[in-house]
């Protein structure tokens, strides 16, 4: 997976961090079956706006999902707990970032669980 630097604004502060672009053939797996402390932030990029639901089956730790539109504006975000189904934003999106809640990404100051 290729590394990519992403800059997002959380609580009025711009945060830069690395994400790993998920290849097409691995899009259905995401954070499933990964260990919490070894999990890395994942970036899913789609060629055109899409609308589908994600789930957290077989993800044994919480993660933060961020959906972006074609202008890289955040159109939705949610703290996703393990084994949840049917999570999606209200609009179509072209990018999805899944950020595991672990020591690597605690500087982002996620909302509490």
MODELLER restraints for C-alpha pairs under 7 A, 6 or more apart:
rsr = mdl.restraints
at = mdl.atoms
rsr.add(forms.Gaussian(group=physical.xy_distance, feature=features.Distance(at['CA:1:A'], at['CA:20:A']), mean=5.79, stdev=0.5))
rsr.add(forms.Gaussian(group=physical.xy_distance, feature=features.Distance(at['CA:1:A'], at['CA:21:A']), mean=5.74, stdev=0.5))
rsr.add(forms.Gaussian(group=physical.xy_distance, feature=features.Distance(at['CA:1:A'], at['CA:22:A']), mean=6.09, stdev=0.5))
rsr.add(forms.Gaussian(group=physical.xy_distance, feature=features.Distance(at['CA:1:A'], at['CA:23:A']), mean=6.79, stdev=0.5))
rsr.add(forms.Gaussian(group=physical.xy_distance, feature=features.Distance(at['CA:2:A'], at['CA:20:A']), mean=5.50, stdev=0.5))
rsr.add(forms.Gaussian(group=physical.xy_distance, feature=features.Distance(at['CA:2:A'], at['CA:21:A']), mean=5.41, stdev=0.5))
rsr.add(forms.Gaussian(group=physical.xy_distance, feature=features.Distance(at['CA:3:A'], at['CA:18:A']), mean=6.35, stdev=0.5))
rsr.add(forms.Gaussian(group=physical.xy_distance, feature=features.Distance(at['CA:3:A'], at['CA:19:A']), mean=5.74, stdev=0.5))
rsr.add(forms.Gaussian(group=physical.xy_distance, feature=features.Distance(at['CA:3:A'], at['CA:20:A']), mean=4.59, stdev=0.5))
rsr.add(forms.Gaussian(group=physical.xy_distance, feature=features.Distance(at['CA:3:A'], at['CA:21:A']), mean=6.31, stdev=0.5))
rsr.add(forms.Gaussian(group=physical.xy_distance, feature=features.Distance(at['CA:4:A'], at['CA:18:A']), mean=5.59, stdev=0.5))
rsr.add(forms.Gaussian(group=physical.xy_distance, feature=features.Distance(at['CA:4:A'], at['CA:19:A']), mean=5.35, stdev=0.5))
rsr.add(forms.Gaussian(group=physical.xy_distance, feature=features.Distance(at['CA:4:A'], at['CA:20:A']), mean=6.09, stdev=0.5))
rsr.add(forms.Gaussian(group=physical.xy_distance, feature=features.Distance(at['CA:4:A'], at['CA:21:A']), mean=6.86, stdev=0.5))
rsr.add(forms.Gaussian(group=physical.xy_distance, feature=features.Distance(at['CA:5:A'], at['CA:16:A']), mean=6.70, stdev=0.5))
rsr.add(forms.Gaussian(group=physical.xy_distance, feature=features.Distance(at['CA:5:A'], at['CA:17:A']), mean=5.69, stdev=0.5))
rsr.add(forms.Gaussian(group=physical.xy_distance, feature=features.Distance(at['CA:5:A'], at['CA:18:A']), mean=4.59, stdev=0.5))
rsr.add(forms.Gaussian(group=physical.xy_distance, feature=features.Distance(at['CA:5:A'], at['CA:19:A']), mean=6.28, stdev=0.5))
rsr.add(forms.Gaussian(group=physical.xy_distance, feature=features.Distance(at['CA:6:A'], at['CA:16:A']), mean=5.53, stdev=0.5))
rsr.add(forms.Gaussian(group=physical.xy_distance, feature=features.Distance(at['CA:6:A'], at['CA:17:A']), mean=5.56, stdev=0.5))
rsr.add(forms.Gaussian(group=physical.xy_distance, feature=features.Distance(at['CA:6:A'], at['CA:18:A']), mean=6.11, stdev=0.5))
rsr.add(forms.Gaussian(group=physical.xy_distance, feature=features.Distance(at['CA:6:A'], at['CA:19:A']), mean=6.79, stdev=0.5))
rsr.add(forms.Gaussian(group=physical.xy_distance, feature=features.Distance(at['CA:7:A'], at['CA:14:A']), mean=6.52, stdev=0.5))
rsr.add(forms.Gaussian(group=physical.xy_distance, feature=features.Distance(at['CA:7:A'], at['CA:15:A']), mean=5.48, stdev=0.5))
rsr.add(forms.Gaussian(group=physical.xy_distance, feature=features.Distance(at['CA:7:A'], at['CA:16:A']), mean=4.26, stdev=0.5))
rsr.add(forms.Gaussian(group=physical.xy_distance, feature=features.Distance(at['CA:7:A'], at['CA:17:A']), mean=6.59, stdev=0.5))
rsr.add(forms.Gaussian(group=physical.xy_distance, feature=features.Distance(at['CA:8:A'], at['CA:14:A']), mean=5.57, stdev=0.5))
rsr.add(forms.Gaussian(group=physical.xy_distance, feature=features.Distance(at['CA:8:A'], at['CA:15:A']), mean=5.39, stdev=0.5))
rsr.add(forms.Gaussian(group=physical.xy_distance, feature=features.Distance(at['CA:8:A'], at['CA:16:A']), mean=6.52, stdev=0.5))
rsr.add(forms.Gaussian(group=physical.xy_distance, feature=features.Distance(at['CA:9:A'], at['CA:15:A']), mean=5.93, stdev=0.5))
rsr.add(forms.Gaussian(group=physical.xy_distance, feature=features.Distance(at['CA:19:A'], at['CA:41:A']), mean=4.86, stdev=0.5))
rsr.add(forms.Gaussian(group=physical.xy_distance, feature=features.Distance(at['CA:19:A'], at['CA:42:A']), mean=5.28, stdev=0.5))
rsr.add(forms.Gaussian(group=physical.xy_distance, feature=features.Distance(at['CA:19:A'], at['CA:43:A']), mean=5.97, stdev=0.5))
rsr.add(forms.Gaussian(group=physical.xy_distance, feature=features.Distance(at['CA:20:A'], at['CA:41:A']), mean=6.23, stdev=0.5))
rsr.add(forms.Gaussian(group=physical.xy_distance, feature=features.Distance(at['CA:20:A'], at['CA:42:A']), mean=4.88, stdev=0.5))
rsr.add(forms.Gaussian(group=physical.xy_distance, feature=features.Distance(at['CA:20:A'], at['CA:43:A']), mean=5.75, stdev=0.5))
rsr.add(forms.Gaussian(group=physical.xy_distance, feature=features.Distance(at['CA:21:A'], at['CA:42:A']), mean=5.99, stdev=0.5))
rsr.add(forms.Gaussian(group=physical.xy_distance, feature=features.Distance(at['CA:21:A'], at['CA:43:A']), mean=4.67, stdev=0.5))
rsr.add(forms.Gaussian(group=physical.xy_distance, feature=features.Distance(at['CA:21:A'], at['CA:44:A']), mean=6.17, stdev=0.5))
rsr.add(forms.Gaussian(group=physical.xy_distance, feature=features.Distance(at['CA:22:A'], at['CA:42:A']), mean=6.39, stdev=0.5))
rsr.add(forms.Gaussian(group=physical.xy_distance, feature=features.Distance(at['CA:22:A'], at['CA:43:A']), mean=5.88, stdev=0.5))
rsr.add(forms.Gaussian(group=physical.xy_distance, feature=features.Distance(at['CA:22:A'], at['CA:44:A']), mean=5.57, stdev=0.5))
rsr.add(forms.Gaussian(group=physical.xy_distance, feature=features.Distance(at['CA:31:A'], at['CA:59:A']), mean=6.15, stdev=0.5))
rsr.add(forms.Gaussian(group=physical.xy_distance, feature=features.Distance(at['CA:32:A'], at['CA:58:A']), mean=5.16, stdev=0.5))
rsr.add(forms.Gaussian(group=physical.xy_distance, feature=features.Distance(at['CA:32:A'], at['CA:59:A']), mean=4.67, stdev=0.5))
rsr.add(forms.Gaussian(group=physical.xy_distance, feature=features.Distance(at['CA:33:A'], at['CA:58:A']), mean=5.79, stdev=0.5))
rsr.add(forms.Gaussian(group=physical.xy_distance, feature=features.Distance(at['CA:33:A'], at['CA:59:A']), mean=5.98, stdev=0.5))
rsr.add(forms.Gaussian(group=physical.xy_distance, feature=features.Distance(at['CA:36:A'], at['CA:61:A']), mean=6.20, stdev=0.5))
rsr.add(forms.Gaussian(group=physical.xy_distance, feature=features.Distance(at['CA:36:A'], at['CA:102:A']), mean=6.32, stdev=0.5))
rsr.add(forms.Gaussian(group=physical.xy_distance, feature=features.Distance(at['CA:37:A'], at['CA:102:A']), mean=5.74, stdev=0.5))
rsr.add(forms.Gaussian(group=physical.xy_distance, feature=features.Distance(at['CA:37:A'], at['CA:103:A']), mean=6.83, stdev=0.5))
rsr.add(forms.Gaussian(group=physical.xy_distance, feature=features.Distance(at['CA:39:A'], at['CA:100:A']), mean=6.35, stdev=0.5))
rsr.add(forms.Gaussian(group=physical.xy_distance, feature=features.Distance(at['CA:40:A'], at['CA:99:A']), mean=6.95, stdev=0.5))
rsr.add(forms.Gaussian(group=physical.xy_distance, feature=features.Distance(at['CA:40:A'], at['CA:100:A']), mean=6.62, stdev=0.5))
rsr.add(forms.Gaussian(group=physical.xy_distance, feature=features.Distance(at['CA:41:A'], at['CA:97:A']), mean=6.97, stdev=0.5))
rsr.add(forms.Gaussian(group=physical.xy_distance, feature=features.Distance(at['CA:41:A'], at['CA:98:A']), mean=5.60, stdev=0.5))
rsr.add(forms.Gaussian(group=physical.xy_distance, feature=features.Distance(at['CA:41:A'], at['CA:99:A']), mean=4.38, stdev=0.5))
rsr.add(forms.Gaussian(group=physical.xy_distance, feature=features.Distance(at['CA:41:A'], at['CA:100:A']), mean=6.20, stdev=0.5))
rsr.add(forms.Gaussian(group=physical.xy_distance, feature=features.Distance(at['CA:42:A'], at['CA:97:A']), mean=5.56, stdev=0.5))
rsr.add(forms.Gaussian(group=physical.xy_distance, feature=features.Distance(at['CA:42:A'], at['CA:98:A']), mean=5.17, stdev=0.5))
rsr.add(forms.Gaussian(group=physical.xy_distance, feature=features.Distance(at['CA:42:A'], at['CA:99:A']), mean=6.55, stdev=0.5))
rsr.add(forms.Gaussian(group=physical.xy_distance, feature=features.Distance(at['CA:43:A'], at['CA:95:A']), mean=6.99, stdev=0.5))
rsr.add(forms.Gaussian(group=physical.xy_distance, feature=features.Distance(at['CA:43:A'], at['CA:96:A']), mean=5.87, stdev=0.5))
rsr.add(forms.Gaussian(group=physical.xy_distance, feature=features.Distance(at['CA:43:A'], at['CA:97:A']), mean=4.63, stdev=0.5))
rsr.add(forms.Gaussian(group=physical.xy_distance, feature=features.Distance(at['CA:43:A'], at['CA:98:A']), mean=6.68, stdev=0.5))
rsr.add(forms.Gaussian(group=physical.xy_distance, feature=features.Distance(at['CA:44:A'], at['CA:95:A']), mean=5.53, stdev=0.5))
rsr.add(forms.Gaussian(group=physical.xy_distance, feature=features.Distance(at['CA:44:A'], at['CA:96:A']), mean=5.07, stdev=0.5))
rsr.add(forms.Gaussian(group=physical.xy_distance, feature=features.Distance(at['CA:44:A'], at['CA:97:A']), mean=6.31, stdev=0.5))
rsr.add(forms.Gaussian(group=physical.xy_distance, feature=features.Distance(at['CA:45:A'], at['CA:94:A']), mean=5.93, stdev=0.5))
rsr.add(forms.Gaussian(group=physical.xy_distance, feature=features.Distance(at['CA:45:A'], at['CA:95:A']), mean=4.63, stdev=0.5))
rsr.add(forms.Gaussian(group=physical.xy_distance, feature=features.Distance(at['CA:45:A'], at['CA:96:A']), mean=6.72, stdev=0.5))
rsr.add(forms.Gaussian(group=physical.xy_distance, feature=features.Distance(at['CA:46:A'], at['CA:94:A']), mean=5.04, stdev=0.5))
rsr.add(forms.Gaussian(group=physical.xy_distance, feature=features.Distance(at['CA:46:A'], at['CA:95:A']), mean=6.24, stdev=0.5))
rsr.add(forms.Gaussian(group=physical.xy_distance, feature=features.Distance(at['CA:47:A'], at['CA:94:A']), mean=6.91, stdev=0.5))
rsr.add(forms.Gaussian(group=physical.xy_distance, feature=features.Distance(at['CA:48:A'], at['CA:94:A']), mean=6.09, stdev=0.5))
rsr.add(forms.Gaussian(group=physical.xy_distance, feature=features.Distance(at['CA:49:A'], at['CA:92:A']), mean=5.43, stdev=0.5))
rsr.add(forms.Gaussian(group=physical.xy_distance, feature=features.Distance(at['CA:49:A'], at['CA:93:A']), mean=4.95, stdev=0.5))
rsr.add(forms.Gaussian(group=physical.xy_distance, feature=features.Distance(at['CA:49:A'], at['CA:94:A']), mean=4.77, stdev=0.5))
rsr.add(forms.Gaussian(group=physical.xy_distance, feature=features.Distance(at['CA:50:A'], at['CA:92:A']), mean=5.10, stdev=0.5))
rsr.add(forms.Gaussian(group=physical.xy_distance, feature=features.Distance(at['CA:50:A'], at['CA:93:A']), mean=5.42, stdev=0.5))
rsr.add(forms.Gaussian(group=physical.xy_distance, feature=features.Distance(at['CA:50:A'], at['CA:94:A']), mean=6.29, stdev=0.5))
rsr.add(forms.Gaussian(group=physical.xy_distance, feature=features.Distance(at['CA:51:A'], at['CA:92:A']), mean=4.79, stdev=0.5))
rsr.add(forms.Gaussian(group=physical.xy_distance, feature=features.Distance(at['CA:51:A'], at['CA:93:A']), mean=6.51, stdev=0.5))
rsr.add(forms.Gaussian(group=physical.xy_distance, feature=features.Distance(at['CA:52:A'], at['CA:88:A']), mean=6.55, stdev=0.5))
rsr.add(forms.Gaussian(group=physical.xy_distance, feature=features.Distance(at['CA:53:A'], at['CA:86:A']), mean=5.02, stdev=0.5))
rsr.add(forms.Gaussian(group=physical.xy_distance, feature=features.Distance(at['CA:53:A'], at['CA:87:A']), mean=5.07, stdev=0.5))
rsr.add(forms.Gaussian(group=physical.xy_distance, feature=features.Distance(at['CA:53:A'], at['CA:88:A']), mean=4.77, stdev=0.5))
rsr.add(forms.Gaussian(group=physical.xy_distance, feature=features.Distance(at['CA:54:A'], at['CA:85:A']), mean=6.77, stdev=0.5))
rsr.add(forms.Gaussian(group=physical.xy_distance, feature=features.Distance(at['CA:54:A'], at['CA:86:A']), mean=5.81, stdev=0.5))
rsr.add(forms.Gaussian(group=physical.xy_distance, feature=features.Distance(at['CA:54:A'], at['CA:87:A']), mean=5.15, stdev=0.5))
rsr.add(forms.Gaussian(group=physical.xy_distance, feature=features.Distance(at['CA:54:A'], at['CA:88:A']), mean=6.39, stdev=0.5))
rsr.add(forms.Gaussian(group=physical.xy_distance, feature=features.Distance(at['CA:55:A'], at['CA:84:A']), mean=5.57, stdev=0.5))
rsr.add(forms.Gaussian(group=physical.xy_distance, feature=features.Distance(at['CA:55:A'], at['CA:85:A']), mean=4.44, stdev=0.5))
rsr.add(forms.Gaussian(group=physical.xy_distance, feature=features.Distance(at['CA:55:A'], at['CA:86:A']), mean=5.89, stdev=0.5))
rsr.add(forms.Gaussian(group=physical.xy_distance, feature=features.Distance(at['CA:55:A'], at['CA:87:A']), mean=6.18, stdev=0.5))
rsr.add(forms.Gaussian(group=physical.xy_distance, feature=features.Distance(at['CA:56:A'], at['CA:82:A']), mean=5.36, stdev=0.5))
rsr.add(forms.Gaussian(group=physical.xy_distance, feature=features.Distance(at['CA:56:A'], at['CA:83:A']), mean=4.74, stdev=0.5))
rsr.add(forms.Gaussian(group=physical.xy_distance, feature=features.Distance(at['CA:56:A'], at['CA:84:A']), mean=5.15, stdev=0.5))
rsr.add(forms.Gaussian(group=physical.xy_distance, feature=features.Distance(at['CA:56:A'], at['CA:85:A']), mean=6.51, stdev=0.5))
rsr.add(forms.Gaussian(group=physical.xy_distance, feature=features.Distance(at['CA:57:A'], at['CA:82:A']), mean=6.56, stdev=0.5))
rsr.add(forms.Gaussian(group=physical.xy_distance, feature=features.Distance(at['CA:57:A'], at['CA:83:A']), mean=4.26, stdev=0.5))
rsr.add(forms.Gaussian(group=physical.xy_distance, feature=features.Distance(at['CA:57:A'], at['CA:84:A']), mean=6.42, stdev=0.5))
rsr.add(forms.Gaussian(group=physical.xy_distance, feature=features.Distance(at['CA:58:A'], at['CA:83:A']), mean=6.52, stdev=0.5))
rsr.add(forms.Gaussian(group=physical.xy_distance, feature=features.Distance(at['CA:59:A'], at['CA:82:A']), mean=5.54, stdev=0.5))
rsr.add(forms.Gaussian(group=physical.xy_distance, feature=features.Distance(at['CA:59:A'], at['CA:83:A']), mean=6.72, stdev=0.5))
rsr.add(forms.Gaussian(group=physical.xy_distance, feature=features.Distance(at['CA:60:A'], at['CA:82:A']), mean=5.40, stdev=0.5))
rsr.add(forms.Gaussian(group=physical.xy_distance, feature=features.Distance(at['CA:61:A'], at['CA:81:A']), mean=6.73, stdev=0.5))
rsr.add(forms.Gaussian(group=physical.xy_distance, feature=features.Distance(at['CA:61:A'], at['CA:82:A']), mean=5.60, stdev=0.5))
rsr.add(forms.Gaussian(group=physical.xy_distance, feature=features.Distance(at['CA:62:A'], at['CA:79:A']), mean=6.99, stdev=0.5))
rsr.add(forms.Gaussian(group=physical.xy_distance, feature=features.Distance(at['CA:62:A'], at['CA:80:A']), mean=5.50, stdev=0.5))
rsr.add(forms.Gaussian(group=physical.xy_distance, feature=features.Distance(at['CA:62:A'], at['CA:81:A']), mean=4.43, stdev=0.5))
rsr.add(forms.Gaussian(group=physical.xy_distance, feature=features.Distance(at['CA:62:A'], at['CA:82:A']), mean=5.67, stdev=0.5))
rsr.add(forms.Gaussian(group=physical.xy_distance, feature=features.Distance(at['CA:62:A'], at['CA:100:A']), mean=6.50, stdev=0.5))
rsr.add(forms.Gaussian(group=physical.xy_distance, feature=features.Distance(at['CA:62:A'], at['CA:101:A']), mean=5.88, stdev=0.5))
rsr.add(forms.Gaussian(group=physical.xy_distance, feature=features.Distance(at['CA:63:A'], at['CA:79:A']), mean=5.95, stdev=0.5))
rsr.add(forms.Gaussian(group=physical.xy_distance, feature=features.Distance(at['CA:63:A'], at['CA:80:A']), mean=5.32, stdev=0.5))
rsr.add(forms.Gaussian(group=physical.xy_distance, feature=features.Distance(at['CA:63:A'], at['CA:81:A']), mean=6.73, stdev=0.5))
rsr.add(forms.Gaussian(group=physical.xy_distance, feature=features.Distance(at['CA:63:A'], at['CA:98:A']), mean=6.49, stdev=0.5))
rsr.add(forms.Gaussian(group=physical.xy_distance, feature=features.Distance(at['CA:63:A'], at['CA:99:A']), mean=5.42, stdev=0.5))
rsr.add(forms.Gaussian(group=physical.xy_distance, feature=features.Distance(at['CA:63:A'], at['CA:100:A']), mean=4.21, stdev=0.5))
rsr.add(forms.Gaussian(group=physical.xy_distance, feature=features.Distance(at['CA:63:A'], at['CA:101:A']), mean=5.11, stdev=0.5))
rsr.add(forms.Gaussian(group=physical.xy_distance, feature=features.Distance(at['CA:64:A'], at['CA:78:A']), mean=5.79, stdev=0.5))
rsr.add(forms.Gaussian(group=physical.xy_distance, feature=features.Distance(at['CA:64:A'], at['CA:79:A']), mean=4.52, stdev=0.5))
rsr.add(forms.Gaussian(group=physical.xy_distance, feature=features.Distance(at['CA:64:A'], at['CA:80:A']), mean=5.87, stdev=0.5))
rsr.add(forms.Gaussian(group=physical.xy_distance, feature=features.Distance(at['CA:64:A'], at['CA:98:A']), mean=5.75, stdev=0.5))
rsr.add(forms.Gaussian(group=physical.xy_distance, feature=features.Distance(at['CA:64:A'], at['CA:99:A']), mean=5.04, stdev=0.5))
rsr.add(forms.Gaussian(group=physical.xy_distance, feature=features.Distance(at['CA:64:A'], at['CA:100:A']), mean=6.31, stdev=0.5))
rsr.add(forms.Gaussian(group=physical.xy_distance, feature=features.Distance(at['CA:64:A'], at['CA:101:A']), mean=6.99, stdev=0.5))
rsr.add(forms.Gaussian(group=physical.xy_distance, feature=features.Distance(at['CA:65:A'], at['CA:77:A']), mean=5.43, stdev=0.5))
rsr.add(forms.Gaussian(group=physical.xy_distance, feature=features.Distance(at['CA:65:A'], at['CA:78:A']), mean=5.32, stdev=0.5))
rsr.add(forms.Gaussian(group=physical.xy_distance, feature=features.Distance(at['CA:65:A'], at['CA:79:A']), mean=6.37, stdev=0.5))
rsr.add(forms.Gaussian(group=physical.xy_distance, feature=features.Distance(at['CA:65:A'], at['CA:80:A']), mean=6.87, stdev=0.5))
rsr.add(forms.Gaussian(group=physical.xy_distance, feature=features.Distance(at['CA:65:A'], at['CA:96:A']), mean=6.92, stdev=0.5))
rsr.add(forms.Gaussian(group=physical.xy_distance, feature=features.Distance(at['CA:65:A'], at['CA:97:A']), mean=5.68, stdev=0.5))
rsr.add(forms.Gaussian(group=physical.xy_distance, feature=features.Distance(at['CA:65:A'], at['CA:98:A']), mean=4.68, stdev=0.5))
rsr.add(forms.Gaussian(group=physical.xy_distance, feature=features.Distance(at['CA:65:A'], at['CA:99:A']), mean=6.43, stdev=0.5))
rsr.add(forms.Gaussian(group=physical.xy_distance, feature=features.Distance(at['CA:66:A'], at['CA:74:A']), mean=6.85, stdev=0.5))
rsr.add(forms.Gaussian(group=physical.xy_distance, feature=features.Distance(at['CA:66:A'], at['CA:76:A']), mean=5.89, stdev=0.5))
rsr.add(forms.Gaussian(group=physical.xy_distance, feature=features.Distance(at['CA:66:A'], at['CA:77:A']), mean=4.34, stdev=0.5))
rsr.add(forms.Gaussian(group=physical.xy_distance, feature=features.Distance(at['CA:66:A'], at['CA:78:A']), mean=6.72, stdev=0.5))
rsr.add(forms.Gaussian(group=physical.xy_distance, feature=features.Distance(at['CA:66:A'], at['CA:96:A']), mean=5.69, stdev=0.5))
rsr.add(forms.Gaussian(group=physical.xy_distance, feature=features.Distance(at['CA:66:A'], at['CA:97:A']), mean=5.11, stdev=0.5))
rsr.add(forms.Gaussian(group=physical.xy_distance, feature=features.Distance(at['CA:66:A'], at['CA:98:A']), mean=6.61, stdev=0.5))
rsr.add(forms.Gaussian(group=physical.xy_distance, feature=features.Distance(at['CA:67:A'], at['CA:74:A']), mean=5.86, stdev=0.5))
rsr.add(forms.Gaussian(group=physical.xy_distance, feature=features.Distance(at['CA:67:A'], at['CA:75:A']), mean=5.74, stdev=0.5))
rsr.add(forms.Gaussian(group=physical.xy_distance, feature=features.Distance(at['CA:67:A'], at['CA:76:A']), mean=5.13, stdev=0.5))
rsr.add(forms.Gaussian(group=physical.xy_distance, feature=features.Distance(at['CA:67:A'], at['CA:77:A']), mean=6.15, stdev=0.5))
rsr.add(forms.Gaussian(group=physical.xy_distance, feature=features.Distance(at['CA:67:A'], at['CA:93:A']), mean=6.16, stdev=0.5))
rsr.add(forms.Gaussian(group=physical.xy_distance, feature=features.Distance(at['CA:67:A'], at['CA:95:A']), mean=5.81, stdev=0.5))
rsr.add(forms.Gaussian(group=physical.xy_distance, feature=features.Distance(at['CA:67:A'], at['CA:96:A']), mean=4.61, stdev=0.5))
rsr.add(forms.Gaussian(group=physical.xy_distance, feature=features.Distance(at['CA:67:A'], at['CA:97:A']), mean=6.51, stdev=0.5))
rsr.add(forms.Gaussian(group=physical.xy_distance, feature=features.Distance(at['CA:68:A'], at['CA:74:A']), mean=4.57, stdev=0.5))
rsr.add(forms.Gaussian(group=physical.xy_distance, feature=features.Distance(at['CA:68:A'], at['CA:75:A']), mean=5.51, stdev=0.5))
rsr.add(forms.Gaussian(group=physical.xy_distance, feature=features.Distance(at['CA:68:A'], at['CA:93:A']), mean=5.59, stdev=0.5))
rsr.add(forms.Gaussian(group=physical.xy_distance, feature=features.Distance(at['CA:68:A'], at['CA:94:A']), mean=6.16, stdev=0.5))
rsr.add(forms.Gaussian(group=physical.xy_distance, feature=features.Distance(at['CA:68:A'], at['CA:95:A']), mean=5.05, stdev=0.5))
rsr.add(forms.Gaussian(group=physical.xy_distance, feature=features.Distance(at['CA:68:A'], at['CA:96:A']), mean=6.32, stdev=0.5))
rsr.add(forms.Gaussian(group=physical.xy_distance, feature=features.Distance(at['CA:69:A'], at['CA:75:A']), mean=6.41, stdev=0.5))
rsr.add(forms.Gaussian(group=physical.xy_distance, feature=features.Distance(at['CA:69:A'], at['CA:93:A']), mean=4.70, stdev=0.5))
rsr.add(forms.Gaussian(group=physical.xy_distance, feature=features.Distance(at['CA:69:A'], at['CA:94:A']), mean=5.38, stdev=0.5))
rsr.add(forms.Gaussian(group=physical.xy_distance, feature=features.Distance(at['CA:69:A'], at['CA:95:A']), mean=6.66, stdev=0.5))
rsr.add(forms.Gaussian(group=physical.xy_distance, feature=features.Distance(at['CA:70:A'], at['CA:94:A']), mean=5.78, stdev=0.5))
rsr.add(forms.Gaussian(group=physical.xy_distance, feature=features.Distance(at['CA:76:A'], at['CA:89:A']), mean=5.24, stdev=0.5))
